[in-house]
Amino acid sequence: MAQKKSALACTVCGSRNYSKAVSDSQRTERLEVKKFCKYCKKHTVHKETK
Protein backbone atom coordinates (compact mmCIF):
# COMPACT_ATOMS: atom_id res chain seq x y z
CA MET A 1 0.00 0.00 0.00
CA ALA A 2 1.42 3.38 -1.02
CA GLN A 3 1.77 6.23 1.44
CA LYS A 4 0.14 9.59 0.81
CA LYS A 5 2.36 12.62 0.27
CA SER A 6 1.72 15.99 1.82
CA ALA A 7 3.46 19.27 0.98
CA LEU A 8 4.84 21.75 3.48
CA ALA A 9 4.15 25.36 2.46
CA CYS A 10 5.87 28.49 3.77
CA THR A 11 3.48 30.70 5.75
CA VAL A 12 5.24 33.90 4.61
CA CYS A 13 5.49 33.49 0.82
CA GLY A 14 3.25 30.44 0.29
CA SER A 15 5.73 28.39 -1.73
CA ARG A 16 5.62 24.62 -1.30
CA ASN A 17 9.25 23.74 -0.57
CA TYR A 18 9.11 20.35 1.14
CA SER A 19 7.14 17.12 0.84
CA LYS A 20 6.49 14.51 3.52
CA ALA A 21 4.99 11.02 3.53
CA VAL A 22 2.01 10.85 5.90
CA SER A 23 -0.07 7.98 7.22
CA ASP A 24 -3.86 7.71 7.28
CA SER A 25 -4.07 8.13 11.04
CA GLN A 26 -6.79 10.22 12.68
CA ARG A 27 -4.96 13.52 13.12
CA THR A 28 -6.95 16.68 13.75
CA GLU A 29 -4.15 19.23 13.46
CA ARG A 30 -1.85 19.96 10.56
CA LEU A 31 1.89 19.66 10.98
CA GLU A 32 3.81 22.91 11.64
CA VAL A 33 7.61 22.87 11.37
CA LYS A 34 10.14 25.70 11.33
CA LYS A 35 12.26 25.12 8.20
CA PHE A 36 14.46 27.14 5.84
CA CYS A 37 12.69 28.77 2.88
CA LYS A 38 14.99 29.32 -0.09
CA TYR A 39 12.74 32.06 -1.48
CA CYS A 40 12.51 34.10 1.75
CA LYS A 41 16.13 33.18 2.58
CA LYS A 42 15.33 32.66 6.27
CA HIS A 43 13.80 30.12 8.66
CA THR A 44 10.00 30.37 8.67
CA VAL A 45 7.09 28.24 9.85
CA HIS A 46 5.92 25.73 7.24
CA LYS A 47 2.41 24.24 7.47
CA GLU A 48 1.18 20.97 6.02
CA THR A 49 -1.04 21.30 2.93
CA LYS A 50 -3.00 18.74 0.95
PDBQT receptor file of N, H, CA, C and O in Angstrom, charges set to zero:
ATOM      1  N   MET A   1       0.836  -1.174   0.000  1.00  0.00    +0.000 N 
ATOM      2  CA  MET A   1       0.000   0.000   0.000  1.00  0.00    +0.000 C 
ATOM      3  C   MET A   1       0.885   1.243   0.000  1.00  0.00    +0.000 C 
ATOM      4  O   MET A   1       1.804   1.351   0.812  1.00  0.00    +0.000 OA
ATOM      5  N   ALA A   2       0.617   2.169  -0.895  1.00  0.00    +0.000 N 
ATOM      6  H   ALA A   2      -0.130   2.081  -1.554  1.00  0.00    +0.000 HD
ATOM      7  CA  ALA A   2       1.418   3.377  -1.023  1.00  0.00    +0.000 C 
ATOM      8  C   ALA A   2       1.034   4.401   0.032  1.00  0.00    +0.000 C 
ATOM      9  O   ALA A   2      -0.124   4.490   0.441  1.00  0.00    +0.000 OA
ATOM     10  N   GLN A   3       2.023   5.172   0.466  1.00  0.00    +0.000 N 
ATOM     11  H   GLN A   3       2.963   5.100   0.134  1.00  0.00    +0.000 HD
ATOM     12  CA  GLN A   3       1.767   6.234   1.438  1.00  0.00    +0.000 C 
ATOM     13  C   GLN A   3       1.347   7.503   0.713  1.00  0.00    +0.000 C 
ATOM     14  O   GLN A   3       1.749   7.740  -0.427  1.00  0.00    +0.000 OA
ATOM     15  N   LYS A   4       0.540   8.311   1.377  1.00  0.00    +0.000 N 
ATOM     16  H   LYS A   4       0.214   8.118   2.303  1.00  0.00    +0.000 HD
ATOM     17  CA  LYS A   4       0.135   9.589   0.810  1.00  0.00    +0.000 C 
ATOM     18  C   LYS A   4       1.221  10.612   1.054  1.00  0.00    +0.000 C 
ATOM     19  O   LYS A   4       1.910  10.560   2.073  1.00  0.00    +0.000 OA
ATOM     20  N   LYS A   5       1.384  11.553   0.118  1.00  0.00    +0.000 N 
ATOM     21  H   LYS A   5       0.824  11.596  -0.710  1.00  0.00    +0.000 HD
ATOM     22  CA  LYS A   5       2.357  12.624   0.266  1.00  0.00    +0.000 C 
ATOM     23  C   LYS A   5       1.633  13.914   0.602  1.00  0.00    +0.000 C 
ATOM     24  O   LYS A   5       0.539  14.183   0.104  1.00  0.00    +0.000 OA
ATOM     25  N   SER A   6       2.254  14.695   1.444  1.00  0.00    +0.000 N 
ATOM     26  H   SER A   6       3.143  14.476   1.848  1.00  0.00    +0.000 HD
ATOM     27  CA  SER A   6       1.722  15.986   1.824  1.00  0.00    +0.000 C 
ATOM     28  C   SER A   6       2.825  17.016   1.639  1.00  0.00    +0.000 C 
ATOM     29  O   SER A   6       3.991  16.726   1.905  1.00  0.00    +0.000 OA
ATOM     30  N   ALA A   7       2.476  18.207   1.191  1.00  0.00    +0.000 N 
ATOM     31  H   ALA A   7       1.528  18.443   0.976  1.00  0.00    +0.000 HD
ATOM     32  CA  ALA A   7       3.457  19.268   0.979  1.00  0.00    +0.000 C 
ATOM     33  C   ALA A   7       3.501  20.183   2.191  1.00  0.00    +0.000 C 
ATOM     34  O   ALA A   7       2.502  20.369   2.886  1.00  0.00    +0.000 OA
ATOM     35  N   LEU A   8       4.680  20.751   2.432  1.00  0.00    +0.000 N 
ATOM     36  H   LEU A   8       5.491  20.600   1.867  1.00  0.00    +0.000 HD
ATOM     37  CA  LEU A   8       4.840  21.752   3.483  1.00  0.00    +0.000 C 
ATOM     38  C   LEU A   8       5.021  23.102   2.802  1.00  0.00    +0.000 C 
ATOM     39  O   LEU A   8       5.951  23.284   2.017  1.00  0.00    +0.000 OA
ATOM     40  N   ALA A   9       4.126  24.056   3.101  1.00  0.00    +0.000 N 
ATOM     41  H   ALA A   9       3.370  23.908   3.739  1.00  0.00    +0.000 HD
ATOM     42  CA  ALA A   9       4.149  25.364   2.461  1.00  0.00    +0.000 C 
ATOM     43  C   ALA A   9       4.612  26.423   3.444  1.00  0.00    +0.000 C 
ATOM     44  O   ALA A   9       4.258  26.379   4.622  1.00  0.00    +0.000 OA
ATOM     45  N   CYS A  10       5.400  27.370   2.968  1.00  0.00    +0.000 N 
ATOM     46  H   CYS A  10       5.688  27.405   2.011  1.00  0.00    +0.000 HD
ATOM     47  CA  CYS A  10       5.874  28.485   3.774  1.00  0.00    +0.000 C 
ATOM     48  C   CYS A  10       4.694  29.393   4.104  1.00  0.00    +0.000 C 
ATOM     49  O   CYS A  10       3.882  29.693   3.229  1.00  0.00    +0.000 OA
ATOM     50  N   THR A  11       4.590  29.831   5.353  1.00  0.00    +0.000 N 
ATOM     51  H   THR A  11       5.250  29.586   6.064  1.00  0.00    +0.000 HD
ATOM     52  CA  THR A  11       3.481  30.699   5.752  1.00  0.00    +0.000 C 
ATOM     53  C   THR A  11       3.706  32.143   5.325  1.00  0.00    +0.000 C 
ATOM     54  O   THR A  11       2.752  32.921   5.284  1.00  0.00    +0.000 OA
ATOM     55  N   VAL A  12       4.944  32.523   5.005  1.00  0.00    +0.000 N 
ATOM     56  H   VAL A  12       5.718  31.891   5.038  1.00  0.00    +0.000 HD
ATOM     57  CA  VAL A  12       5.241  33.896   4.606  1.00  0.00    +0.000 C 
ATOM     58  C   VAL A  12       4.984  34.111   3.117  1.00  0.00    +0.000 C 
ATOM     59  O   VAL A  12       4.226  35.005   2.739  1.00  0.00    +0.000 OA
ATOM     60  N   CYS A  13       5.617  33.288   2.266  1.00  0.00    +0.000 N 
ATOM     61  H   CYS A  13       6.233  32.562   2.573  1.00  0.00    +0.000 HD
ATOM     62  CA  CYS A  13       5.488  33.493   0.816  1.00  0.00    +0.000 C 
ATOM     63  C   CYS A  13       4.540  32.502   0.153  1.00  0.00    +0.000 C 
ATOM     64  O   CYS A  13       4.118  32.731  -0.981  1.00  0.00    +0.000 OA
ATOM     65  N   GLY A  14       4.191  31.400   0.833  1.00  0.00    +0.000 N 
ATOM     66  H   GLY A  14       4.534  31.214   1.754  1.00  0.00    +0.000 HD
ATOM     67  CA  GLY A  14       3.245  30.435   0.295  1.00  0.00    +0.000 C 
ATOM     68  C   GLY A  14       3.827  29.384  -0.625  1.00  0.00    +0.000 C 
ATOM     69  O   GLY A  14       3.080  28.563  -1.158  1.00  0.00    +0.000 OA
ATOM     70  N   SER A  15       5.137  29.380  -0.831  1.00  0.00    +0.000 N 
ATOM     71  H   SER A  15       5.744  30.046  -0.398  1.00  0.00    +0.000 HD
ATOM     72  CA  SER A  15       5.734  28.388  -1.726  1.00  0.00    +0.000 C 
ATOM     73  C   SER A  15       5.812  27.032  -1.044  1.00  0.00    +0.000 C 
ATOM     74  O   SER A  15       6.066  26.943   0.157  1.00  0.00    +0.000 OA
ATOM     75  N   ARG A  16       5.591  25.981  -1.817  1.00  0.00    +0.000 N 
ATOM     76  H   ARG A  16       5.384  26.053  -2.792  1.00  0.00    +0.000 HD
ATOM     77  CA  ARG A  16       5.624  24.615  -1.298  1.00  0.00    +0.000 C 
ATOM     78  C   ARG A  16       7.021  24.056  -1.519  1.00  0.00    +0.000 C 
ATOM     79  O   ARG A  16       7.351  23.605  -2.615  1.00  0.00    +0.000 OA
ATOM     80  N   ASN A  17       7.842  24.088  -0.467  1.00  0.00    +0.000 N 
ATOM     81  H   ASN A  17       7.573  24.454   0.424  1.00  0.00    +0.000 HD
ATOM     82  CA  ASN A  17       9.254  23.744  -0.571  1.00  0.00    +0.000 C 
ATOM     83  C   ASN A  17       9.564  22.298  -0.234  1.00  0.00    +0.000 C 
ATOM     84  O   ASN A  17      10.514  21.736  -0.779  1.00  0.00    +0.000 OA
ATOM     85  N   TYR A  18       8.796  21.682   0.643  1.00  0.00    +0.000 N 
ATOM     86  H   TYR A  18       8.024  22.138   1.086  1.00  0.00    +0.000 HD
ATOM     87  CA  TYR A  18       9.113  20.351   1.145  1.00  0.00    +0.000 C 
ATOM     88  C   TYR A  18       7.923  19.426   0.970  1.00  0.00    +0.000 C 
ATOM     89  O   TYR A  18       6.778  19.875   0.923  1.00  0.00    +0.000 OA
ATOM     90  N   SER A  19       8.199  18.116   0.873  1.00  0.00    +0.000 N 
ATOM     91  H   SER A  19       9.129  17.751   0.911  1.00  0.00    +0.000 HD
ATOM     92  CA  SER A  19       7.139  17.118   0.843  1.00  0.00    +0.000 C 
ATOM     93  C   SER A  19       7.422  16.086   1.919  1.00  0.00    +0.000 C 
ATOM     94  O   SER A  19       8.574  15.854   2.287  1.00  0.00    +0.000 OA
ATOM     95  N   LYS A  20       6.361  15.469   2.420  1.00  0.00    +0.000 N 
ATOM     96  H   LYS A  20       5.425  15.657   2.122  1.00  0.00    +0.000 HD
ATOM     97  CA  LYS A  20       6.488  14.514   3.520  1.00  0.00    +0.000 C 
ATOM     98  C   LYS A  20       5.488  13.397   3.316  1.00  0.00    +0.000 C 
ATOM     99  O   LYS A  20       4.354  13.648   2.909  1.00  0.00    +0.000 OA
ATOM    100  N   ALA A  21       5.890  12.167   3.592  1.00  0.00    +0.000 N 
ATOM    101  H   ALA A  21       6.811  11.963   3.922  1.00  0.00    +0.000 HD
ATOM    102  CA  ALA A  21       4.991  11.024   3.527  1.00  0.00    +0.000 C 
ATOM    103  C   ALA A  21       4.199  10.966   4.824  1.00  0.00    +0.000 C 
ATOM    104  O   ALA A  21       4.777  11.013   5.910  1.00  0.00    +0.000 OA
ATOM    105  N   VAL A  22       2.872  10.862   4.714  1.00  0.00    +0.000 N 
ATOM    106  H   VAL A  22       2.403  10.823   3.832  1.00  0.00    +0.000 HD
ATOM    107  CA  VAL A  22       2.011  10.847   5.896  1.00  0.00    +0.000 C 
ATOM    108  C   VAL A  22       1.182   9.577   5.897  1.00  0.00    +0.000 C 
ATOM    109  O   VAL A  22       0.923   8.988   4.847  1.00  0.00    +0.000 OA
ATOM    110  N   SER A  23       0.766   9.159   7.091  1.00  0.00    +0.000 N 
ATOM    111  H   SER A  23       0.976   9.638   7.944  1.00  0.00    +0.000 HD
ATOM    112  CA  SER A  23      -0.067   7.979   7.224  1.00  0.00    +0.000 C 
ATOM    113  C   SER A  23      -1.532   8.398   7.314  1.00  0.00    +0.000 C 
ATOM    114  O   SER A  23      -1.836   9.583   7.457  1.00  0.00    +0.000 OA
ATOM    115  N   ASP A  24      -2.428   7.434   7.231  1.00  0.00    +0.000 N 
ATOM    116  H   ASP A  24      -2.181   6.472   7.115  1.00  0.00    +0.000 HD
ATOM    117  CA  ASP A  24      -3.865   7.706   7.279  1.00  0.00    +0.000 C 
ATOM    118  C   ASP A  24      -4.398   7.675   8.706  1.00  0.00    +0.000 C 
ATOM    119  O   ASP A  24      -5.523   7.233   8.936  1.00  0.00    +0.000 OA
ATOM    120  N   SER A  25      -3.614   8.133   9.650  1.00  0.00    +0.000 N 
ATOM    121  H   SER A  25      -2.699   8.492   9.463  1.00  0.00    +0.000 HD
ATOM    122  CA  SER A  25      -4.072   8.133  11.037  1.00  0.00    +0.000 C 
ATOM    123  C   SER A  25      -5.066   9.270  11.253  1.00  0.00    +0.000 C 
ATOM    124  O   SER A  25      -5.191  10.167  10.419  1.00  0.00    +0.000 OA
ATOM    125  N   GLN A  26      -5.761   9.222  12.368  1.00  0.00    +0.000 N 
ATOM    126  H   GLN A  26      -5.660   8.493  13.045  1.00  0.00    +0.000 HD
ATOM    127  CA  GLN A  26      -6.791  10.215  12.678  1.00  0.00    +0.000 C 
ATOM    128  C   GLN A  26      -6.169  11.432  13.361  1.00  0.00    +0.000 C 
ATOM    129  O   GLN A  26      -6.262  11.586  14.579  1.00  0.00    +0.000 OA
ATOM    130  N   ARG A  27      -5.537  12.290  12.570  1.00  0.00    +0.000 N 
ATOM    131  H   ARG A  27      -5.462  12.165  11.581  1.00  0.00    +0.000 HD
ATOM    132  CA  ARG A  27      -4.960  13.519  13.119  1.00  0.00    +0.000 C 
ATOM    133  C   ARG A  27      -5.942  14.658  12.908  1.00  0.00    +0.000 C 
ATOM    134  O   ARG A  27      -6.606  14.727  11.873  1.00  0.00    +0.000 OA
ATOM    135  N   THR A  28      -6.036  15.543  13.876  1.00  0.00    +0.000 N 
ATOM    136  H   THR A  28      -5.497  15.487  14.716  1.00  0.00    +0.000 HD
ATOM    137  CA  THR A  28      -6.950  16.681  13.753  1.00  0.00    +0.000 C 
ATOM    138  C   THR A  28      -6.207  17.963  13.401  1.00  0.00    +0.000 C 
ATOM    139  O   THR A  28      -6.790  18.881  12.824  1.00  0.00    +0.000 OA
ATOM    140  N   GLU A  29      -4.927  18.029  13.743  1.00  0.00    +0.000 N 
ATOM    141  H   GLU A  29      -4.454  17.283  14.211  1.00  0.00    +0.000 HD
ATOM    142  CA  GLU A  29      -4.151  19.233  13.463  1.00  0.00    +0.000 C 
ATOM    143  C   GLU A  29      -3.171  18.982  12.329  1.00  0.00    +0.000 C 
ATOM    144  O   GLU A  29      -2.728  17.857  12.104  1.00  0.00    +0.000 OA
ATOM    145  N   ARG A  30      -2.843  20.060  11.619  1.00  0.00    +0.000 N 
ATOM    146  H   ARG A  30      -3.204  20.975  11.802  1.00  0.00    +0.000 HD
ATOM    147  CA  ARG A  30      -1.849  19.957  10.558  1.00  0.00    +0.000 C 
ATOM    148  C   ARG A  30      -0.463  20.188  11.146  1.00  0.00    +0.000 C 
ATOM    149  O   ARG A  30      -0.300  20.901  12.136  1.00  0.00    +0.000 OA
ATOM    150  N   LEU A  31       0.519  19.575  10.521  1.00  0.00    +0.000 N 
ATOM    151  H   LEU A  31       0.386  18.996   9.717  1.00  0.00    +0.000 HD
ATOM    152  CA  LEU A  31       1.890  19.659  10.985  1.00  0.00    +0.000 C 
ATOM    153  C   LEU A  31       2.442  21.070  10.759  1.00  0.00    +0.000 C 
ATOM    154  O   LEU A  31       2.242  21.653   9.693  1.00  0.00    +0.000 OA
ATOM    155  N   GLU A  32       3.135  21.615  11.760  1.00  0.00    +0.000 N 
ATOM    156  H   GLU A  32       3.298  21.142  12.626  1.00  0.00    +0.000 HD
ATOM    157  CA  GLU A  32       3.810  22.907  11.639  1.00  0.00    +0.000 C 
ATOM    158  C   GLU A  32       5.264  22.710  12.040  1.00  0.00    +0.000 C 
ATOM    159  O   GLU A  32       5.555  22.255  13.147  1.00  0.00    +0.000 OA
ATOM    160  N   VAL A  33       6.185  23.057  11.126  1.00  0.00    +0.000 N 
ATOM    161  H   VAL A  33       5.949  23.427  10.228  1.00  0.00    +0.000 HD
ATOM    162  CA  VAL A  33       7.607  22.873  11.370  1.00  0.00    +0.000 C 
ATOM    163  C   VAL A  33       8.325  24.144  10.938  1.00  0.00    +0.000 C 
ATOM    164  O   VAL A  33       7.975  24.754   9.928  1.00  0.00    +0.000 OA
ATOM    165  N   LYS A  34       9.331  24.538  11.711  1.00  0.00    +0.000 N 
ATOM    166  H   LYS A  34       9.615  24.042  12.532  1.00  0.00    +0.000 HD
ATOM    167  CA  LYS A  34      10.138  25.696  11.325  1.00  0.00    +0.000 C 
ATOM    168  C   LYS A  34      11.288  25.199  10.449  1.00  0.00    +0.000 C 
ATOM    169  O   LYS A  34      12.171  24.483  10.920  1.00  0.00    +0.000 OA
ATOM    170  N   LYS A  35      11.269  25.587   9.167  1.00  0.00    +0.000 N 
ATOM    171  H   LYS A  35      10.551  26.169   8.784  1.00  0.00    +0.000 HD
ATOM    172  CA  LYS A  35      12.262  25.120   8.200  1.00  0.00    +0.000 C 
ATOM    173  C   LYS A  35      12.780  26.308   7.395  1.00  0.00    +0.000 C 
ATOM    174  O   LYS A  35      12.214  27.400   7.450  1.00  0.00    +0.000 OA
ATOM    175  N   PHE A  36      13.868  26.085   6.642  1.00  0.00    +0.000 N 
ATOM    176  H   PHE A  36      14.328  25.199   6.597  1.00  0.00    +0.000 HD
ATOM    177  CA  PHE A  36      14.459  27.136   5.838  1.00  0.00    +0.000 C 
ATOM    178  C   PHE A  36      13.714  27.271   4.518  1.00  0.00    +0.000 C 
ATOM    179  O   PHE A  36      13.486  26.277   3.828  1.00  0.00    +0.000 OA
ATOM    180  N   CYS A  37      13.334  28.488   4.166  1.00  0.00    +0.000 N 
ATOM    181  H   CYS A  37      13.519  29.296   4.726  1.00  0.00    +0.000 HD
ATOM    182  CA  CYS A  37      12.693  28.770   2.879  1.00  0.00    +0.000 C 
ATOM    183  C   CYS A  37      13.730  29.411   1.962  1.00  0.00    +0.000 C 
ATOM    184  O   CYS A  37      14.308  30.444   2.300  1.00  0.00    +0.000 OA
ATOM    185  N   LYS A  38      13.964  28.803   0.811  1.00  0.00    +0.000 N 
ATOM    186  H   LYS A  38      13.494  27.964   0.536  1.00  0.00    +0.000 HD
ATOM    187  CA  LYS A  38      14.993  29.323  -0.087  1.00  0.00    +0.000 C 
ATOM    188  C   LYS A  38      14.538  30.583  -0.821  1.00  0.00    +0.000 C 
ATOM    189  O   LYS A  38      15.367  31.298  -1.384  1.00  0.00    +0.000 OA
ATOM    190  N   TYR A  39      13.239  30.865  -0.824  1.00  0.00    +0.000 N 
ATOM    191  H   TYR A  39      12.566  30.284  -0.366  1.00  0.00    +0.000 HD
ATOM    192  CA  TYR A  39      12.735  32.065  -1.476  1.00  0.00    +0.000 C 
ATOM    193  C   TYR A  39      12.753  33.269  -0.532  1.00  0.00    +0.000 C 
ATOM    194  O   TYR A  39      13.050  34.386  -0.956  1.00  0.00    +0.000 OA
ATOM    195  N   CYS A  40      12.436  33.044   0.741  1.00  0.00    +0.000 N 
ATOM    196  H   CYS A  40      12.194  32.137   1.085  1.00  0.00    +0.000 HD
ATOM    197  CA  CYS A  40      12.512  34.104   1.753  1.00  0.00    +0.000 C 
ATOM    198  C   CYS A  40      13.937  34.271   2.284  1.00  0.00    +0.000 C 
ATOM    199  O   CYS A  40      14.284  35.312   2.842  1.00  0.00    +0.000 OA
ATOM    200  N   LYS A  41      14.753  33.233   2.104  1.00  0.00    +0.000 N 
ATOM    201  H   LYS A  41      14.471  32.387   1.651  1.00  0.00    +0.000 HD
ATOM    202  CA  LYS A  41      16.135  33.185   2.580  1.00  0.00    +0.000 C 
ATOM    203  C   LYS A  41      16.240  33.322   4.099  1.00  0.00    +0.000 C 
ATOM    204  O   LYS A  41      17.146  33.978   4.612  1.00  0.00    +0.000 OA
ATOM    205  N   LYS A  42      15.288  32.687   4.816  1.00  0.00    +0.000 N 
ATOM    206  H   LYS A  42      14.552  32.154   4.399  1.00  0.00    +0.000 HD
ATOM    207  CA  LYS A  42      15.326  32.656   6.271  1.00  0.00    +0.000 C 
ATOM    208  C   LYS A  42      14.479  31.497   6.771  1.00  0.00    +0.000 C 
ATOM    209  O   LYS A  42      13.732  30.890   6.004  1.00  0.00    +0.000 OA
ATOM    210  N   HIS A  43      14.596  31.194   8.049  1.00  0.00    +0.000 N 
ATOM    211  H   HIS A  43      15.203  31.688   8.672  1.00  0.00    +0.000 HD
ATOM    212  CA  HIS A  43      13.803  30.125   8.663  1.00  0.00    +0.000 C 
ATOM    213  C   HIS A  43      12.410  30.648   8.963  1.00  0.00    +0.000 C 
ATOM    214  O   HIS A  43      12.260  31.653   9.658  1.00  0.00    +0.000 OA
ATOM    215  N   THR A  44      11.392  29.979   8.447  1.00  0.00    +0.000 N 
ATOM    216  H   THR A  44      11.513  29.163   7.882  1.00  0.00    +0.000 HD
ATOM    217  CA  THR A  44       9.996  30.367   8.667  1.00  0.00    +0.000 C 
ATOM    218  C   THR A  44       9.184  29.130   9.041  1.00  0.00    +0.000 C 
ATOM    219  O   THR A  44       9.657  28.002   8.898  1.00  0.00    +0.000 OA
ATOM    220  N   VAL A  45       7.981  29.345   9.511  1.00  0.00    +0.000 N 
ATOM    221  H   VAL A  45       7.597  30.261   9.627  1.00  0.00    +0.000 HD
ATOM    222  CA  VAL A  45       7.087  28.245   9.846  1.00  0.00    +0.000 C 
ATOM    223  C   VAL A  45       6.478  27.711   8.548  1.00  0.00    +0.000 C 
ATOM    224  O   VAL A  45       5.989  28.476   7.717  1.00  0.00    +0.000 OA
ATOM    225  N   HIS A  46       6.514  26.398   8.390  1.00  0.00    +0.000 N 
ATOM    226  H   HIS A  46       6.911  25.776   9.066  1.00  0.00    +0.000 HD
ATOM    227  CA  HIS A  46       5.922  25.728   7.242  1.00  0.00    +0.000 C 
ATOM    228  C   HIS A  46       4.754  24.884   7.739  1.00  0.00    +0.000 C 
ATOM    229  O   HIS A  46       4.898  24.128   8.700  1.00  0.00    +0.000 OA
ATOM    230  N   LYS A  47       3.592  25.009   7.088  1.00  0.00    +0.000 N 
ATOM    231  H   LYS A  47       3.474  25.624   6.307  1.00  0.00    +0.000 HD
ATOM    232  CA  LYS A  47       2.410  24.245   7.468  1.00  0.00    +0.000 C 
ATOM    233  C   LYS A  47       2.121  23.173   6.434  1.00  0.00    +0.000 C 
ATOM    234  O   LYS A  47       2.428  23.333   5.253  1.00  0.00    +0.000 OA
ATOM    235  N   GLU A  48       1.528  22.079   6.889  1.00  0.00    +0.000 N 
ATOM    236  H   GLU A  48       1.278  21.949   7.849  1.00  0.00    +0.000 HD
ATOM    237  CA  GLU A  48       1.178  20.971   6.018  1.00  0.00    +0.000 C 
ATOM    238  C   GLU A  48      -0.030  21.349   5.148  1.00  0.00    +0.000 C 
ATOM    239  O   GLU A  48      -1.024  21.871   5.652  1.00  0.00    +0.000 OA
ATOM    240  N   THR A  49       0.063  21.085   3.855  1.00  0.00    +0.000 N 
ATOM    241  H   THR A  49       0.870  20.661   3.445  1.00  0.00    +0.000 HD
ATOM    242  CA  THR A  49      -1.043  21.305   2.927  1.00  0.00    +0.000 C 
ATOM    243  C   THR A  49      -1.448  19.976   2.325  1.00  0.00    +0.000 C 
ATOM    244  O   THR A  49      -0.778  18.965   2.534  1.00  0.00    +0.000 OA
ATOM    245  N   LYS A  50      -2.534  19.971   1.585  1.00  0.00    +0.000 N 
ATOM    246  H   LYS A  50      -3.079  20.792   1.415  1.00  0.00    +0.000 HD
ATOM    247  CA  LYS A  50      -3.002  18.736   0.954  1.00  0.00    +0.000 C 
ATOM    248  C   LYS A  50      -2.286  18.472  -0.348  1.00  0.00    +0.000 C 
ATOM    249  O   LYS A  50      -2.559  17.472  -1.011  1.00  0.00    +0.000 OA
TER     250      LYS A  50
